[in-house]
Amino acid sequence: MELQLDDTYRIATDKYNFILERNEEVLELGTKIPTGKFKYKHVGYYNNLAILLKRYVSEVIRDEGESSVHTLIDRLNSLSNHIEKVVKKSNIVFVPKEKSKDE
């Protein structure tokens, strides 16, 4: 499965994990000169989609650099709305985990 979150980030899966990936420009090995080509690179592996989404929000906020508290709050709200739209568009259903009697 692949779920495009925005132009830069997507969620991929393997047999055991959700994988947050970032689209980055490929650099030449020796010179570190941009090649103009882009490739998705792994940001992290997660067994919990909610934690992956928190990391996504952190990465996007970090990418934006310096800003005011009000700007960050507005951006967090817009990211929350964006994630909700992506989830609804992809028909993803979050089902709460039932607690066992031992918990």
Contact map, one row per residue, 1 for C-alpha under 8 A:
1110000000111000000000000000000000000000000000000000000000000000000000000000000000000000000000000000000
1111000001111000000000000000000000000000000000000000000000000000000000000000000000000000000000000000000
1111100001110000000000000000000000000000000000000000000000000000000000000000000000000000010000000000000
0111111011100000000000000000000000000000000000000000000000000000000000000000000000000000000000000000000
0011111111100000000000000000000000000000000000000000000000000000000000000000000000100100000000000000000
0001111111000000000000000000000000000000000000000000000000000000000000000000000000000000000000000000000
0001111110000000000000100000000000000000000000000000000000000000000000000000000000000000000000000000000
0000111111000000000001110000000000000000000000000000000000000000000000000000000000000000000000000000000
0001111111100000000111100000000000000000000000000000000100000000000000000000000000000000000000000000000
0111110111110000000111000000000000000000000000000000000000000000000000000000000000000000000000000000000
1111100011111000011110000000000000000000000000000000000000000000000000000000000000000000000000000000000
1110000001111100011110000000000000000000000000000000000000000000000000000000000000000000000000000000000
1100000000111111111000000000000000000000000000000000000000000000000000000000000000000000000000000000000
0000000000011111111000000000000000000000000000000000000000000000000000000000000000000000000000000000000
0000000000001111100000000000000000000000000000000000000000000000000000000000000000000000000000000000000
0000000000001111110000000000000000000000000000100000000000000000000000000000000000000000000000000000000
0000000000001111111000000000000000000000000011110000000000000000000000000000000000000000000000000000000
0000000000111101111100000000000000000000000011111001000000000000000000000000000000000000000000000000000
0000000000111100111110000000000000000000011111000001000000000000000000000000000000000000000000000000000
0000000011110000011111000000000000000000011111000001000100000000000000000000000000000000000000000000000
0000000011110000001111100000000000000001111100000000000000000000000000000000000000000000000000000000000
0000000111000000000111110000000000000001111000000000000000000000000000000000000000000000000000000000000
0000001110000000000011111000000000000111100000000000000000000000000000000000000000000000000000000000000
0000000100000000000001111100000000000111100000000000000000000000000000000000000000000000000000000000000
0000000000000000000000111110000001111110000000000000000000000000000000000000000000000000000000000000000
0000000000000000000000011111000001111110000000000000000000000000000000000000000000000000000000000000000
0000000000000000000000001111101111100000000000000000000000000000000000000000000000000000000000000000000
0000000000000000000000000111111111100000000000000000000000000000000000000000000000000000000000000000000
0000000000000000000000000011111100000000000000000000000000000000000000000000000000000000000000000000000
0000000000000000000000000001111100000000000000000000000000000000000000000000000000000000000000000000000
0000000000000000000000000011111110000000000000000000000000000000000000000000000000000000000000000000000
0000000000000000000000000011111111000000000000000000000000000000000000000000000000000000000000000000000
0000000000000000000000000011001111100000000000000000000000000000000000000000000000000000000000000000000
0000000000000000000000001111000111111000000000000000000000000000000000000000000000000000000000000000000
0000000000000000000000001111000011111000000000000000000000000000000000000000000000000000000000000000000
0000000000000000000000001100000001111100000000000000000000000000000000000000000000000000000000000000000
0000000000000000000000001100000001111110000000000000000000000000000000000000000000000000000000000000000
0000000000000000000000111100000000011111000000000000000000000000000000000000000000000000000000000000000
0000000000000000000000111100000000001111100000000000000000000000000000000000000000000000000000000000000
0000000000000000000011110000000000000111110000000000000000000000000000000000000000000000000000000000000
0000000000000000000011110000000000000011111000000000000000000000000000000000000000000000000000000000000
0000000000000000001111000000000000000001111110000000000000000000000000000000000000000000000000000000000
0000000000000000001111000000000000000000111110000000000000000000000000000000000000000000000000000000000
0000000000000000001110000000000000000000011111000000000000000000000000000000000000000000000000000000000
0000000000000000111100000000000000000000011111100001000000000000000000000000000000000000000000000000000
0000000000000000111100000000000000000000000111111011000000000000000000000000000000000000000000000000000
0000000000000001110000000000000000000000000011111000000000000000000000000000000000000000000000000000000
0000000000000000110000000000000000000000000001111111000000000000000000000000000000000000000000000000000
0000000000000000010000000000000000000000000001111111100000000000000000000000000000000000000000000000000
0000000000000000000000000000000000000000000000011111110000000000000000000000000000000000000000000000000
0000000000000000000000000000000000000000000001011111111000000000000000000000000000000000000000000000000
0000000000000000011100000000000000000000000011011111111100000000000000000000000000000000000000000000000
0000000000000000000000000000000000000000000000001111111110000000000000000000000000000000000000000000000
0000000000000000000000000000000000000000000000000111111111000000000000000000000000000000000000000000000
0000000000000000000000000000000000000000000000000011111111100000000000000000000000000000000000000000000
0000000010000000000100000000000000000000000000000001111111110000000000000000000000000000000000000000000
0000000000000000000000000000000000000000000000000000111111111000000000000001001000000000000000000000000
0000000000000000000000000000000000000000000000000000011111111100000000000000000000000000000000000000000
0000000000000000000000000000000000000000000000000000001111111110000000000000000000000000000000000000000
0000000000000000000000000000000000000000000000000000000111111111000000000000000000000000000000000000000
0000000000000000000000000000000000000000000000000000000011111111100000010010000000000000000000000000000
0000000000000000000000000000000000000000000000000000000001111111100000000000000000000000000000000000000
0000000000000000000000000000000000000000000000000000000000111111100000000000000000000000000000000000000
0000000000000000000000000000000000000000000000000000000000011111111000000000000000000000000000000000000
0000000000000000000000000000000000000000000000000000000000001111111000000000000000000000000000000000000
0000000000000000000000000000000000000000000000000000000000000001111100000000000000000000000000000000000
0000000000000000000000000000000000000000000000000000000000000001111110110000000000000000000000000000000
0000000000000000000000000000000000000000000000000000000000000000011111110000000000000000000000000000000
0000000000000000000000000000000000000000000000000000000000000000001111111000000000000000000000000000000
0000000000000000000000000000000000000000000000000000000000000000000111111100000000000000000000000000000
0000000000000000000000000000000000000000000000000000000000000000001111111110000000000000000000000000000
0000000000000000000000000000000000000000000000000000000000001000001111111111000000000000000000000000000
0000000000000000000000000000000000000000000000000000000000000000000011111111100000000000000000000000000
0000000000000000000000000000000000000000000000000000000000000000000001111111110000000000000000000000000
0000000000000000000000000000000000000000000000000000000000001000000000111111111000000000000000000000000
0000000000000000000000000000000000000000000000000000000010000000000000011111111100000000000000000000000
0000000000000000000000000000000000000000000000000000000000000000000000001111111110000000000000000000000
0000000000000000000000000000000000000000000000000000000000000000000000000111111111000000000000000000000
0000000000000000000000000000000000000000000000000000000010000000000000000011111111100000000000000000000
0000000000000000000000000000000000000000000000000000000000000000000000000001111111110000000000000000000
0000000000000000000000000000000000000000000000000000000000000000000000000000111111111000000000000000000
0000000000000000000000000000000000000000000000000000000000000000000000000000011111111100000000000000000
0000100000000000000000000000000000000000000000000000000000000000000000000000001111111110000000000000000
0000000000000000000000000000000000000000000000000000000000000000000000000000000111111111000000000000000
0000000000000000000000000000000000000000000000000000000000000000000000000000000011111111100000000000000
0000100000000000000000000000000000000000000000000000000000000000000000000000000001111111110000000000000
0000000000000000000000000000000000000000000000000000000000000000000000000000000000111111111110000000000
0000000000000000000000000000000000000000000000000000000000000000000000000000000000011111111100000000000
0000000000000000000000000000000000000000000000000000000000000000000000000000000000001111111100000000000
0010000000000000000000000000000000000000000000000000000000000000000000000000000000000111111100000000000
0000000000000000000000000000000000000000000000000000000000000000000000000000000000000011111110000000000
0000000000000000000000000000000000000000000000000000000000000000000000000000000000000011111111000000000
0000000000000000000000000000000000000000000000000000000000000000000000000000000000000010001111100000000
0000000000000000000000000000000000000000000000000000000000000000000000000000000000000000000111110000000
0000000000000000000000000000000000000000000000000000000000000000000000000000000000000000000011111000000
0000000000000000000000000000000000000000000000000000000000000000000000000000000000000000000001111100000
0000000000000000000000000000000000000000000000000000000000000000000000000000000000000000000000111110000
0000000000000000000000000000000000000000000000000000000000000000000000000000000000000000000000011111000
0000000000000000000000000000000000000000000000000000000000000000000000000000000000000000000000001111101
0000000000000000000000000000000000000000000000000000000000000000000000000000000000000000000000000111111
0000000000000000000000000000000000000000000000000000000000000000000000000000000000000000000000000011111
0000000000000000000000000000000000000000000000000000000000000000000000000000000000000000000000000001111
0000000000000000000000000000000000000000000000000000000000000000000000000000000000000000000000000011111
